[in-house]
Amino acid sequence: MSTENKTKFKPRQNKYSKGNNKQTFKKGSNGRNINNNSQGKPGNLKRVNGKISYKKQNRTSNKPSVKIIFLGGLNEIGKNITVIECQNDIIIVDCGMAFPDGDMLGVDLVIPDFSYIEQNFDRVKGIVLTHGHEDHIGGLPFLLSKVNIPIYGTPLTLGLVGNKLKEHSLLNHTQLNVVNAGDSIKLGCMDIKFIHVNHSIPDAVAFAIHTPAGTIMHTGDFKIDCTPITGDMIDLSSIAREGDNGVLALLAESTNAERPGYTPTEHMVSDSLDGLFKSAENYRIIIATFASNVNRVQQIINCAAKYGRKVAFSGRSMVNYMDVAGRLGYLTIPENIIIDIDMLDKYMPEQVVLVTTGSQGEPMSALSRMAYSDHRKVMVGEGDFIIISANPIPGNEKTVGNVVDELLKKNCKVIYESMYDVHVSGHACQEELKIMHRLVKPKYFFPVHGEQKHLRKHAELAEFLGMSKKNIFIGDVGSAVEISENGIKELAPVQSGKVFVDGLGVGDVGSIVLRDRKHLGQDGLIIIVASLDVYDGHVISGPDVVSRGFVYVRESEGLLDEVRKLSLDILDNCASHGIHEWGVIKNKIKDDVAKLISQRTRRSPMILPILQEV
């Protein structure tokens, strides 16, 4: 695909194209497909005294090894990215981002450290994407701004990626290659088969990565839904065939590894939404959900059509996702049902549904701004029926609770409890994970996509199914392993970690800056400004003391006068003793003022002396 022209996306096909599979297969005596490229043979037949026997073979495999490097997605939620390396060729699976936690003050996004990829850029053959969620594609603009790598994904996934790259002015310089589920592509020495799976966003796939060392199965995010809202159920037959042909290693997601049973079908949400629409016949309905949950929005549109309501979208990401999904044919939208948010006031409340972002209580999301009366176009209050169709991501419970409280204060009717069945997960629970393990039958297992508790629970599940503990590896961000038929070898970790994005700055905010921000947020700031004689160092003016976030100045004038007098004494003393090194003078002011303030207030504000020569 030319890098000069914009990518054109074709509408989704209802049936999965078989594509041009680069591998050749022959039929074995048992009717199963056998890979011609396979180097592992069961043995040579010979006849002895009229009986057939096997000639014993050397157990040592002649196959090469394959290296797996985890740059993200382990011991954390989000930021998923895995590097697979074989015979000097590299492919990258996903390139996601994560949202900052409460300690990352002022940080907008968290992305992986791409140092290893940049150092080995000449060996990277491509990036393959499992699906279009931000934790799997959100880091792409930041990687592609450094290195230009071709990208392979399904139509909806690349449609969302294209929107993202357009915002960063990278679309015209990036090679986007559309691959349908069922197709195979060849990148260097590796053949990658795209296998359809169910998830909370259409067009999700798993990968069977055929390397000279053996097959590596990467599930991506998945669940087993026999009655999905759109498309077919997960392609278990293709997964089983890979297992029958032999899988060296399985990398499987672990998000719901703690949950027993099966993940409910999306149709359960359809029934719940239908009942809620019926009970809210005299209300304006506002539904908050993930912008990427296209299937959930389709359910909302279906209910709106059934009950004669118009649908409007609020939130930049929601509008972008729906635009791409509608354009590529992943939403079935009745004629004249979608209206602009500016048209809401032209309809009676019981005639409209507003679909919005903010299901996680994000401070700048549309629902949060409505709750705090900060939304420019929507005011909520009595007469609004608000449904939060998502479960809080671990760590977001408090922010979601705050938004719910504010909505309730405005006399809104809010549905957020799990008992109403307005949300189901897109991730596999324990029984579905067991099915995946039984079908794939891997020699080695690497739990991915989850915190330590998720990874360990998934590892225990694999052991329960009979896998040897020595064949299971629980890694961390930066872990590198080399695997072959002969075993797992842990390598030295590679450079990795978290890179913070703050505004236009990428990586310029680190642990020291965050420490200072936390310090400022907790204890405030005192600035001490003085002008010194350029010749003898004596004070010409000042010192002036400025307090921000420490104490209320009008009520603490006595304390600030003490700080001013102490600073003046230090400056005069240094001048008298011929001390002119500003570093020494500033440290003396910091130390002595900190002691004074601690004695008077038991607080530790940041102290910033500013000296200038005149």
C-alpha positions, 0 to 999 in steps of 0.5 A: 500500500502506498504511503502517499495515499490515504487508506480507503476502508471497505465495508465489513463483509458478513462472511469471513474471507479465507484470504491468501493463506501463505502456509501450505497444508497436506492431509494426514492419514487421520484427516487432520491438516499437517503443516508442510513446514513442520520440522517435528515428525513422529518418527520413521517407520520400519518393518521388523519380523513382519511388525511395524515399529518406530525408529527412535529419534533424537529428542533434541529439537532442531527448531530455532528459538523465539523471543517474547518481550513484554513492554506493557500489559502485565501487572497493570490494566491497559498499555498492552504491547508485546514484541515477538522476535524470531530469526532476526525478524520482529512483529509487535502485537498491539500498542496501547495506552493507559489512563493515569491514576490518582498519583499522576497529577496533571498527566493526560495519558500513560504510554509504553517506553518504546526504546527497545523498538526504536533500537531495533526498528530495522528488524520490525516487520509490522504491527498487528492489532487485535481490536480497536480499544484505547488500551490496545491502539492508543499508543500508536501515534506516539510510536509512529511519530518516532518510527514508521512501521506498517500496521495490520488490522481489521476494518473497524480497528483501522478505521479507528486508528485512522481517525487517531492518526489524522488528529496527529497529522500522521495518516498520510505517512502511515501504511494501514493494511486491512485484513479480515478475520480468517486471512493470513499475512506473512511478516518476515519469517512469521505467518500470522492468521487472524481468528475472529473472537467475541469482545465488546467491540466488533472486529476483534481477533486473536492471532495464531503466529506461525514461527519457525520455532513453533506456533504462538497463540495470542488471544487478545481480549475475548469472550465466548458469546454464542449469541452476539449482537453483531457478527458470528460467535468466536471461531472456536473451530480455527482455534481448535485446529491450531491446537491440533496442529501443535501450539508452542505457547499461549498468551491469553488475557487474564482480566476476568481470571478471578471470576467463576463461570461464564461471561453473560451474553450481550442479549441479557443487556438488551432485555434489561434496556428494553425494560428500562426504556418501558419504565422511563416512558415519561422521562428523558433517557441519558445513557453513559457507556464506553464510546468503543462499545459499538454493540451496546450503542446498537442495542440502545438504537434498537430500543430507541427505534422500538419506543419512538425516540430520537438518538443524540450523541455527546462526547468527542470520543463517542461522536468519533467512534459512532462516525467510524462505525456507521461509515463502515457498516458496523451500526444498523441505523434506522432512517432519521433516528439520529439527531444533533445534540443541538436539536434536543430542545426541539423535542419533548423529553420523552422523545429523545435518548442521549448517549454519552461518555463518562461511565467511569466518572472521568472529570472532563467527560460529558456525564461529569460535566452534566453532573456538575452543571458544566455542560454547555448544551445539556442541563440535567435535573428532575425528569431525567432517567440516567443509566450508567451502562458500565462497571467501574474499572478498579480504582474508579469506584470513587469518581463514579460514586461522586458523579452518581451523588451529584446526579442524585442531588439534582433529583435525577433518577440514576440506574447504576447498580449491577442488579439491573443488568445494564452491563456485561463484560467483554472478557472471558471468565474462568470457564471460557478460559478453560475452554481456550486452554483445552482447545489450544493445548499449549506447551507453555503458557504466559498469562497477560493483560492484568494485574498481578492477582489476575495473572496468578489466578490465571496461572493457577487455572492452567495448573489446575488443568494439568500444565506443569508449573515450570511451563508457566511464566508470569512476567512483568513489564520489561520481561524477556523470555526465549522459548523453544521445544527444549524449554523456557529461558528468562533473559535480561529485562529490556528498557521499559516502563511508563512514559507520561504524556502531559499536553504536548509534552511526551516523556518530559514529566517523570518521577521527580516532576510528579514528586514535586507536583504531589509536594505542591499539592499537599503542602503548598509553596513559599517563594523567597525573592531577594536582590543582592549587590553584585560586588559584595553580596549584601541585600539591596532589596527584599527578601520578599516572601510569597505564599501559595497553597501554604497558609492564608497570608492575612492570617499568618503575617507573623509567621511570614515576617519570621521567615523574612527576618530569618532569610535576611539574617542568612543572606547578611551572614553569607555576605559577611563571610564572603560566601557568594556561591548561590547554591550554598546560599539557597540550600542554607535558606531552604534548610533553616526556613524548613526547620522554622516552618516545621516547628511552627506549623508541622508542615513541609511546603516547597521552599523556592529561593530566587536570588538576583544580582544588581 
